[in-house]
């Protein structure tokens, strides 16, 4: 498990211990995270930005 994952789990645990619900704690911890970007698409490594909707470019 990566250190970043461990830190997130500990942060969520601390927030839950202070009385937050699981969902609230997860949302609060995930607010500062960048959006997920896959490393592979269709079995090929992504080297450039992925454009999901060509009309938005």
Secondary structure as the mmCIF struct_conf table of DSSP 4:
data_model
#
loop_
_struct_conf.conf_type_id
_struct_conf.id
_struct_conf.beg_label_comp_id
_struct_conf.beg_label_asym_id
_struct_conf.beg_label_seq_id
_struct_conf.end_label_comp_id
_struct_conf.end_label_asym_id
_struct_conf.end_label_seq_id
HELX_RH_AL_P HELX_RH_AL_P1 UNK A 3 UNK A 17
TURN_TY1_P TURN_TY1_P1 UNK A 18 UNK A 19
HELX_RH_AL_P HELX_RH_AL_P2 UNK A 22 UNK A 30
TURN_TY1_P TURN_TY1_P2 UNK A 31 UNK A 32
BEND BEND1 UNK A 33 UNK A 33
HELX_LH_PP_P HELX_LH_PP_P1 UNK A 34 UNK A 36
BEND BEND2 UNK A 39 UNK A 39
STRN STRN1 UNK A 40 UNK A 41
TURN_TY1_P TURN_TY1_P3 UNK A 42 UNK A 43
STRN STRN2 UNK A 44 UNK A 45
BEND BEND3 UNK A 48 UNK A 48
BEND BEND4 UNK A 52 UNK A 52
HELX_RH_3T_P HELX_RH_3T_P1 UNK A 54 UNK A 56
#
